[in-house]
Amino acid sequence: MNGREVLLSGAALLVAVAGPGTSAWAATVTIGGSGKTFASSAVQCAKNPDTGSMMAMVEAGLFNPKSTTSAVVSLNGDFIANVTAADAVADVWLKDGGNKVVVALSKKVADTYAFNVSPGMCALPDTSGNTFSADGTLEYAASGKSYATVTPGCALNAATGRAQPYVHLFDNGGYLLNVSVNGVPLTQLSALKTHTPVFLSAGQNVISAANASLSIDYYVRDGGNGQCVLPQ
């Protein structure tokens, strides 16, 4: 992927990338070599409004566009959308395998972004066996070995240096649980460490807590746009 990665947040992100009136999207983006286009830095899973199913996607478009700037967004050579200063962001739904997203300002100026999607990346696990506390604030895994808060809070993530939504995951009995988020190992819970905050990225997040090969607990949480505002 060409360009440089930048971190934008809040109103500054909306003005810099898409101008007024555009909804918020993932805060970490990659700026193309031209300095005039961007794409999401990472693939996220979201519900495709056309199919209603979870699919891998990124956003791409114009960065700090002038009023007369426009570009064509394509995926693997297929047209996706025209973007302009007034509507500068396009959703790009990716396919399994390698994906090439191009934002072309003209026939001679275009930035290319590469993404890889593993098969089943956005398939959500079956959590129908999980149960909830009477007040709905806690979700208990079917195994009974862990539970998690339902409604995300907002806190500063020391790993990223920005405020992100999070939920808390608890060990429900001193089991040895290997915790991962979207397939990435996070921490290990046990009688010595019985709980951990789990920060959420943009889109759907799958939290797992594996007790060796005996059981795997799953929780699905929506991280919104991956950012939040700390309470005053």
C-alpha positions in Angstrom: 0.0 0.0 0.0 1.4 3.4 -0.9 1.4 6.6 1.1 1.6 7.3 4.8 -0.7 6.4 7.7 -2.2 9.2 9.7 -4.5 9.4 12.7 -7.4 11.8 12.5 -10.3 12.3 15.0 -13.5 14.1 15.6 -14.4 17.3 13.8 -10.9 17.6 12.4 -11.3 14.3 10.6 -14.6 15.3 9.0 -13.3 18.6 7.7 -10.0 17.3 6.5 -11.3 14.3 4.6 -14.9 14.8 3.6 -16.0 18.3 4.4 -19.2 19.2 6.4 -22.2 16.9 6.5 -20.3 13.6 6.1 -20.8 10.9 8.7 -17.8 9.8 10.8 -15.8 6.8 9.7 -12.6 4.9 10.8 -10.1 7.3 12.3 -6.9 5.8 11.0 -6.4 6.3 7.3 -3.6 6.0 4.8 -2.8 9.0 2.6 -1.9 8.1 -1.0 1.3 9.1 -2.7 -0.4 12.1 -4.4 -1.3 13.5 -1.0 -4.9 14.0 -2.3 -6.6 10.7 -1.7 -7.0 8.3 1.2 -8.1 4.8 2.2 -8.8 3.1 5.5 -5.6 1.7 7.0 -7.3 -1.6 7.9 -10.1 -3.8 6.8 -13.2 -3.8 9.0 -16.4 -5.9 9.0 -19.7 -4.2 8.6 -23.2 -5.0 7.5 -23.7 -4.5 3.8 -27.0 -2.6 3.3 -27.6 -4.3 0.0 -27.2 -7.8 1.2 -27.8 -7.5 5.0 -24.8 -9.7 5.7 -21.5 -9.0 7.3 -18.8 -8.2 4.8 -15.2 -6.9 4.7 -15.0 -3.2 3.7 -12.8 -0.1 3.6 -13.5 3.5 2.9 -11.7 5.5 0.2 -11.9 8.9 -1.3 -10.5 12.5 -1.4 -8.2 14.0 1.2 -8.5 17.7 1.8 -10.2 18.2 -1.5 -10.6 21.6 -3.2 -14.1 22.5 -4.3 -13.4 21.4 -7.9 -11.6 18.1 -7.1 -13.2 14.8 -8.2 -12.0 11.2 -8.5 -13.1 7.7 -9.5 -12.9 4.9 -7.0 -12.5 1.4 -8.4 -12.0 -2.1 -7.0 -10.0 -4.6 -9.0 -10.7 -2.6 -12.1 -14.4 -2.3 -11.5 -16.1 1.1 -11.0 -17.3 1.7 -7.5 -18.1 5.5 -7.2 -17.4 9.0 -8.3 -16.2 11.1 -5.3 -16.2 14.9 -5.1 -15.5 17.6 -2.6 -19.2 17.5 -1.6 -19.3 13.7 -1.2 -15.7 12.6 -0.7 -16.0 9.2 0.8 -17.0 5.9 -0.8 -17.6 2.5 0.9 -15.7 -0.3 -0.9 -16.9 -3.8 -0.2 -14.1 -6.2 -0.6 -13.9 -9.8 -1.9 -12.0 -12.7 -0.4 -8.3 -12.7 -1.4 -6.3 -9.8 -2.8 -8.1 -6.5 -3.4 -6.7 -3.4 -5.3 -8.5 -0.2 -4.5 -7.7 2.7 -6.8 -8.6 6.4 -6.4 -7.9 8.0 -9.7 -7.8 11.8 -9.9 -7.0 11.6 -13.7 -5.6 9.2 -16.2 -2.1 10.1 -15.1 -2.6 10.5 -11.3 -4.0 7.6 -9.2 -3.3 6.1 -5.9 -3.5 2.4 -5.3 -4.2 0.6 -2.0 -3.9 -3.1 -1.5 -6.0 -5.2 1.0 -6.2 -8.9 1.7 -9.3 -10.6 3.0 -9.1 -14.1 4.5 -12.1 -16.4 3.7 -14.6 -16.2 6.5 -13.0 -13.1 8.0 -16.4 -11.5 8.7 -18.3 -14.6 9.6 -19.8 -14.1 13.0 -19.6 -17.0 15.6 -22.8 -18.6 17.0 -23.5 -16.9 20.3 -27.1 -18.1 20.6 -26.2 -20.2 23.7 -25.0 -17.2 25.6 -27.3 -15.8 28.3 -27.8 -12.4 29.9 -28.2 -11.1 33.4 -31.6 -10.0 34.5 -30.8 -6.3 34.0 -29.2 -6.9 30.6 -25.8 -5.5 31.5 -23.8 -8.7 31.4 -23.6 -11.5 28.8 -22.5 -15.0 30.0 -20.9 -17.5 27.7 -22.7 -20.9 27.2 -19.7 -22.6 28.9 -20.2 -20.5 32.1 -16.4 -19.8 32.1 -16.6 -16.1 31.2 -18.9 -13.1 30.9 -18.6 -9.6 29.4 -20.3 -6.3 29.8 -22.8 -5.6 27.1 -22.8 -1.8 26.6 -19.4 -0.3 25.6 -17.8 2.4 27.8 -15.3 5.0 26.6 -11.7 5.1 27.8 -8.2 6.1 26.7 -6.4 3.2 25.0 -2.8 3.4 26.0 -1.8 1.3 23.0 -3.2 3.7 20.4 -3.2 7.0 22.4 -6.8 7.7 21.6 -10.2 7.3 23.2 -12.0 4.1 22.1 -15.1 2.2 23.1 -14.4 -0.9 25.2 -16.1 -3.7 27.1 -14.9 -5.6 30.1 -14.3 -9.4 30.0 -14.3 -11.5 33.2 -13.0 -14.9 34.1 -15.9 -16.7 35.8 -14.1 -19.2 38.0 -10.3 -19.0 37.7 -10.1 -20.8 34.4 -7.1 -20.3 32.1 -8.5 -18.3 29.2 -6.6 -17.1 26.2 -8.4 -13.9 25.0 -8.3 -12.6 21.4 -10.0 -9.8 19.5 -10.7 -10.3 15.8 -8.2 -13.2 15.9 -5.4 -11.2 17.4 -4.2 -12.4 20.9 -4.8 -9.9 23.6 -4.1 -11.3 27.0 -4.6 -14.4 29.3 -7.1 -14.5 32.2 -6.8 -16.8 35.2 -7.1 -16.8 39.0 -4.2 -14.3 39.0 -5.8 -11.9 36.5 -9.6 -12.2 36.5 -10.7 -9.5 34.1 -9.5 -7.2 31.3 -10.7 -4.3 29.2 -11.2 -5.1 25.6 -11.0 -2.1 23.3 -13.1 -2.2 20.1 -12.1 -1.2 16.6 -14.5 0.2 14.0 -17.3 -2.2 12.9 -18.0 -5.6 14.4 -15.6 -7.1 16.8 -15.4 -10.8 17.8 -14.0 -11.4 21.2 -13.0 -15.0 22.1 -11.9 -16.6 25.3 -10.4 -20.1 24.8 -9.9 -22.6 27.6 -7.3 -24.7 25.7 -9.2 -27.1 23.4 -12.0 -27.6 25.9 -14.2 -24.6 25.0 -14.1 -21.2 23.3 -16.4 -18.4 24.5 -17.5 -15.8 21.9 -18.9 -12.3 22.2 -19.8 -9.9 19.4 -19.6 -6.2 20.0 -20.1 -3.2 17.6 -17.3 -0.7 17.9 -19.2 2.0 15.8 -16.5 4.1 14.1 -13.8 3.0 16.5 -13.7 6.3 18.4 -15.6 7.9 21.3 -15.6 11.1 23.4 -14.3 10.8 27.0 -16.8 12.1 29.6 -16.0 15.5 30.9 
